Structure formats: C-alpha cells, structure tokens
Amino acid sequence: MRKGFTRPFSPKGRASALPSLPWVFAADQVMIHFKSDPDVINSYLPLPIKPNPDRKGQAFLWTPNLKCYPQNEEEISNIKNPARTQYNVCVIAVPGLFNDKEVLISAFQWCDKDWLVILSWMIGTCAKQASFLDNGVHPLFADVNHNQTGKLGTEFTRTVSRNGEQLINIGYTPEMNITSEEMKFFTSTFPLLSERHIPDFNIPPKGKPLVHDLTQMILEKSTAKDFVKGKASLKFNLDADNEELGDLTPTHVLGGYRWQTSWVMPGLKVVYDYNKN
C-alpha cells in the first residue's frame, strides 16, 4: 500500500514531496512598499478583482526568511534534513478590491526550495526556484566598532537570483520603531489571494483549464511584533531571461519595513472558480 500527502507515494510515505498540513511558520519579514505605472499594476488583477483607487500605482514586495514544521508529530519525526524546515521567498503582490474588500493578490514569487515550488503551485502562488543572498549582520559587530549590528541604522541588502542572473536587489535601513496600527495598511489586506491555474494537457483537449480559480490561504493564530520602518531601495533586472519585471520598475519607493511574525496554515479556500463562472 502506497502512502504520502503528495507524490511520489511510497510504502512508508517518506518520499512524499510535502508533509501533510497544517504547517506552523515563524519568520523574519521584510517588505518594500513601492509605486509603479498604475496601468501595469492593474494589468495583473484578474477579474473579478477590481483596481483599488486608494492604492493607485502601489505594489508590495516582501521577502521573509521562514522556519516551518508540520504540526503532526509523526511528520516532524520524518524530517531529518534541516533544509526541509526553512526557506527564503520573495513575493510581488498588487492591491485590488474583491467583493468590495481590500485585498492583495500574488503576481510573482520566487523561492529557494524545490518542495516550496510544488506547494506554491498547489496553492496558486506559482513560485520559481531562485537563490537568495544577504549581507552580513551580527550583534557582536558593536564590539568591534562596526555598525552592521542589526539594530536601527543597519544597512541591509538582499539579492534574488535565478539561473545565474540577479533578478532583484533590495536594500533597506530601519530607522524607527512603529506600532502594529501603523502597519494595517498592509496587514489588513491578508490573507493573500492567489490565482491557481493548471492548463489543459489532455488529448483531445477538454476545452478549459484543468484548474483555474482564485484561492485564499487560511491563516490561524497569527502574531506579529517588533515593527520597524526606514528608507529602502528596490531594483529589478529589466532584461532577465524568462522574467518580465521591466514594466514594474519602481517609480518611487515609499518605504521599507521589518518585523517578526508567526502563524498556522491548515490549508486554503477557493473564493472564485473560473470553470464554474
């Protein structure tokens, strides 16, 4: 008898690409709030999502370093490799209105683990595999009179690269502590919406995608703290192969933010099914 949450199935179930949900997450989160061409931003909104006039031309990029585990104790005992308990991700999302409520929908995503590519396509965020690099930060730099301590005033940089090409260069310098209320312009739009799409591979074709819907991740027991804000920079590689970031080039960076967060994800819900509408 074969076992597993996802393929590949195997007699003991340990070969499954993903452990079963729910998963628990904790993250150091970085977000860049920026403006770009409003027409380009709105072109990423699939109907029935409409443009949000209060967020005209705005977009968000966030790139956390995450730790994650399944909640199931038996699943945890099967995880021997630490690479399966952590990952980096970069998301570009655009604001819109769905059923007259403010939302964010994922437009692009990159990650550094193959199993996360599988999960992301299953839930609709549709990541590509990439590599992430960060500059050096450590609190003991203070003891050698260096300012890369991670505290306010520290200059952080992160790059996202794919197939040997750098795609994104992110810079931010936290300058002040802020409250959770001051982050609601961003956090109130969650959980994130995603467009899930699996094309029709059948011969003869069935005439519509195998799956095409809008999904929303279910988040439980969410917590967030230690919000800081500061100046930021964001650059895209306009000519990277198999990407299309040029039209989203920031015209203005509104700010950079950092905080810590945790949550439980038991799964998702379908909020709109194109094959039934």
C-alpha positions as CSV (number, residue, x, y, z in Angstrom):
1,M,0.0,0.0,0.0
2,R,1.4,3.4,-1.0
3,K,1.4,6.3,1.4
4,G,2.1,10.1,1.2
5,F,0.5,13.5,1.3
6,T,1.7,14.3,-2.2
7,R,3.5,12.4,-5.0
8,P,5.7,10.5,-5.0
9,F,3.9,7.9,-3.0
10,S,5.9,5.1,-1.4
11,P,5.3,2.2,1.0
12,K,6.3,4.2,4.1
13,G,5.3,7.7,2.8
14,R,8.6,9.3,3.5
15,A,9.3,10.1,-0.2
16,S,6.3,12.5,-0.4
17,A,7.5,15.9,-1.6
18,L,5.4,17.6,1.1
19,P,4.3,16.7,4.6
20,S,0.6,17.0,5.4
21,L,-0.9,20.2,6.5
22,P,-1.3,22.1,8.9
23,W,2.1,23.7,9.0
24,V,3.4,26.2,11.5
25,F,5.6,29.1,10.5
26,A,7.8,31.8,12.0
27,A,9.5,34.4,10.0
28,D,11.7,37.5,9.9
29,Q,9.8,39.6,7.4
30,V,11.0,42.4,5.2
31,M,8.6,44.4,3.0
32,I,9.2,47.2,0.4
33,H,6.3,49.4,-0.4
34,F,6.7,51.0,-3.9
35,K,4.9,52.7,-6.7
36,S,5.0,51.9,-10.4
37,D,2.9,52.5,-13.5
38,P,-0.8,52.2,-12.5
39,D,-1.8,50.7,-15.8
40,V,0.8,48.0,-15.4
41,I,-0.1,47.3,-11.8
42,N,-3.8,46.9,-12.7
43,S,-3.0,44.6,-15.6
44,Y,-2.0,41.9,-13.0
45,L,-5.5,41.9,-11.5
46,P,-7.6,39.0,-12.7
47,L,-11.4,39.6,-12.9
48,P,-13.5,39.8,-10.8
49,I,-10.8,41.6,-8.8
50,K,-11.0,45.4,-9.5
51,P,-8.4,48.2,-9.1
52,N,-8.3,49.8,-5.7
53,P,-8.4,53.6,-6.2
54,D,-7.0,54.2,-2.8
55,R,-3.8,52.3,-3.8
56,K,-3.4,53.6,-7.3
57,G,0.0,52.6,-8.7
58,Q,1.1,50.9,-5.5
59,A,2.6,47.5,-5.1
60,F,4.3,45.4,-2.4
61,L,7.4,43.2,-2.4
62,W,8.1,41.1,0.7
63,T,10.9,38.7,1.3
64,P,10.9,36.7,4.6
65,N,13.3,34.1,5.9
66,L,11.0,31.4,7.2
67,K,11.1,28.5,9.6
68,C,8.4,25.9,9.2
69,Y,7.3,22.5,10.6
70,P,4.2,20.3,10.2
71,Q,2.0,20.2,13.2
72,N,1.8,16.4,13.1
73,E,4.3,14.8,15.4
74,E,4.8,11.8,13.2
75,E,5.5,14.0,10.2
76,I,8.1,16.0,12.2
77,S,9.9,12.8,13.2
78,N,10.3,12.0,9.5
79,I,12.2,15.3,8.8
80,K,15.9,14.7,9.2
81,N,17.3,17.3,6.9
82,P,17.3,20.9,8.2
83,A,16.8,22.2,4.6
84,R,13.2,21.0,4.9
85,T,12.5,23.3,7.9
86,Q,13.4,26.7,6.4
87,Y,13.3,28.7,3.2
88,N,13.5,32.1,1.7
89,V,10.9,33.6,-0.5
90,C,10.2,36.8,-2.5
91,V,6.7,37.9,-3.4
92,I,5.4,40.7,-5.5
93,A,1.7,41.4,-4.9
94,V,-0.6,44.1,-6.1
95,P,-3.7,45.6,-4.3
96,G,-7.2,45.3,-5.5
97,L,-10.9,45.0,-4.4
98,F,-12.6,41.7,-4.2
99,N,-16.3,41.7,-3.1
100,D,-15.6,45.4,-2.2
101,K,-12.9,44.4,0.3
102,E,-9.2,45.4,0.1
103,V,-7.0,42.5,-0.9
104,L,-3.6,41.7,-2.2
105,I,-3.0,39.2,-4.9
106,S,0.3,37.4,-5.7
107,A,1.7,38.4,-9.1
108,F,5.2,36.9,-8.9
109,Q,7.0,34.7,-6.5
110,W,10.5,33.1,-6.1
111,C,11.8,30.6,-3.5
112,D,14.9,28.6,-2.8
113,K,13.5,25.1,-2.2
114,D,12.1,22.6,-4.7
115,W,9.4,21.4,-2.3
116,L,8.2,25.0,-1.9
117,V,7.8,25.3,-5.7
118,I,5.5,22.3,-5.5
119,L,3.5,23.8,-2.6
120,S,3.2,27.2,-4.2
121,W,1.8,25.9,-7.4
122,M,-0.7,23.8,-5.5
123,I,-2.0,26.9,-3.6
124,G,-1.7,29.3,-6.6
125,T,1.4,31.5,-5.7
126,C,3.3,29.9,-8.5
127,A,6.9,30.3,-7.4
128,K,10.0,29.8,-9.5
129,Q,13.2,28.4,-7.8
130,A,15.8,31.0,-7.1
131,S,18.8,31.7,-4.8
132,F,19.0,34.4,-2.1
133,L,22.0,36.2,-0.6
134,D,22.1,38.6,2.4
135,N,24.8,40.9,3.6
136,G,26.5,40.2,7.0
137,V,24.7,41.3,10.1
138,H,25.6,40.3,13.7
139,P,25.0,42.0,17.1
140,L,28.7,41.5,18.1
141,F,29.8,43.9,15.4
142,A,29.2,46.5,18.1
143,D,32.2,45.2,20.0
144,V,34.5,46.0,17.1
145,N,33.0,49.4,16.4
146,H,31.1,48.4,13.3
147,N,27.5,49.4,12.6
148,Q,26.3,46.1,11.0
149,T,24.6,45.0,14.2
150,G,21.0,44.5,13.0
151,K,19.8,47.4,15.1
152,L,18.3,50.7,13.9
153,G,20.6,52.3,11.3
154,T,21.9,49.0,10.0
155,E,22.1,48.8,6.2
156,F,20.6,45.5,4.9
157,T,20.8,44.2,1.4
158,R,19.3,41.1,-0.2
159,T,19.5,39.8,-3.8
160,V,17.3,37.3,-5.6
161,S,18.9,35.4,-8.5
162,R,17.7,32.7,-10.9
163,N,19.7,30.6,-13.4
164,G,22.8,32.7,-12.8
165,E,21.1,36.1,-13.3
166,Q,20.4,38.5,-10.5
167,L,16.7,39.5,-10.7
168,I,16.1,41.8,-7.7
169,N,18.3,43.9,-5.5
170,I,16.7,45.0,-2.2
171,G,18.1,47.5,0.2
172,Y,16.6,48.8,3.5
173,T,17.8,50.7,6.6
174,P,15.4,50.5,9.6
175,E,15.3,54.0,11.2
176,M,12.4,53.9,13.7
177,N,10.1,51.6,15.7
178,I,6.4,51.7,14.7
179,T,3.2,50.2,16.1
180,S,1.1,47.4,14.6
181,E,-1.6,50.0,13.9
182,E,0.8,51.8,11.5
183,M,1.2,48.5,9.6
184,K,-2.5,47.9,9.0
185,F,-2.3,49.5,5.5
186,F,-0.5,46.2,4.6
187,T,-1.6,43.6,7.2
188,S,-5.3,44.3,6.9
189,T,-5.3,43.0,3.3
190,F,-4.3,39.5,4.4
191,P,-4.7,36.6,3.9
192,L,-3.2,36.8,0.4
193,L,-5.2,35.9,-2.7
194,S,-3.6,33.8,-5.5
195,E,-4.6,32.7,-9.0
196,R,-4.2,29.0,-9.4
197,H,-4.1,27.7,-12.9
198,I,-3.3,24.2,-14.4
199,P,-3.6,24.2,-18.1
200,D,-5.4,21.5,-20.2
201,F,-2.9,18.9,-21.2
202,N,-5.5,16.4,-22.4
203,I,-5.5,15.0,-25.9
204,P,-8.1,15.6,-27.1
205,P,-8.4,18.8,-25.1
206,K,-11.3,19.3,-22.7
207,G,-11.6,22.9,-23.7
208,K,-10.8,24.6,-20.4
209,P,-8.0,24.5,-17.8
210,L,-7.9,21.5,-15.5
211,V,-7.9,24.0,-12.6
212,H,-8.5,27.8,-12.7
213,D,-9.6,29.6,-9.6
214,L,-8.8,32.2,-7.0
215,T,-7.6,30.9,-3.7
216,Q,-7.1,32.4,-0.3
217,M,-4.7,31.0,2.3
218,I,-6.2,30.2,5.7
219,L,-4.1,31.7,8.5
220,E,-4.7,30.8,12.1
221,K,-3.1,32.1,15.4
222,S,-1.3,34.9,13.5
223,T,1.1,37.0,15.6
224,A,3.4,39.9,14.7
225,K,5.7,42.2,16.6
226,D,8.8,44.4,16.6
227,F,7.8,46.5,13.6
228,V,10.4,49.0,12.3
229,K,10.4,51.4,9.3
230,G,13.0,53.1,7.3
231,K,14.3,54.1,3.9
232,A,14.6,51.4,1.2
233,S,15.7,50.8,-2.4
234,L,14.5,48.3,-5.0
235,K,15.9,47.5,-8.4
236,F,14.8,44.9,-11.0
237,N,16.8,43.3,-13.7
238,L,14.9,44.6,-16.8
239,D,16.4,42.0,-19.2
240,A,16.5,38.8,-17.2
241,D,15.6,35.6,-19.1
242,N,12.2,34.2,-18.5
243,E,11.1,37.1,-16.4
244,E,9.1,40.3,-17.1
245,L,10.0,42.8,-14.4
246,G,10.8,45.8,-16.5
247,D,7.3,47.2,-16.7
248,L,7.1,47.0,-12.9
249,T,10.2,49.1,-12.3
250,P,9.6,51.3,-9.3
251,T,9.0,55.0,-9.9
252,H,9.1,55.7,-6.2
253,V,10.0,53.6,-3.1
254,L,7.6,54.6,-0.3
255,G,9.4,52.8,2.5
256,G,10.9,49.6,3.9
257,Y,9.5,47.6,6.9
258,R,10.7,44.8,9.0
259,W,9.0,42.6,11.7
260,Q,8.7,39.2,13.1
261,T,5.6,37.0,12.6
262,S,4.2,33.5,13.1
263,W,1.1,31.6,12.1
264,V,-0.5,28.2,11.4
265,M,-1.6,27.3,7.8
266,P,-4.2,24.5,7.7
267,G,-4.9,24.9,4.0
268,L,-6.8,27.3,1.7
269,K,-10.2,28.1,0.4
270,V,-11.4,28.7,-3.1
271,V,-13.0,32.1,-3.3
272,Y,-13.8,32.1,-7.1
273,D,-13.9,29.2,-9.6
274,Y,-13.5,30.3,-13.2
275,N,-14.5,26.9,-14.5
276,K,-17.9,27.4,-12.8
277,N,-18.5,31.1,-13.7
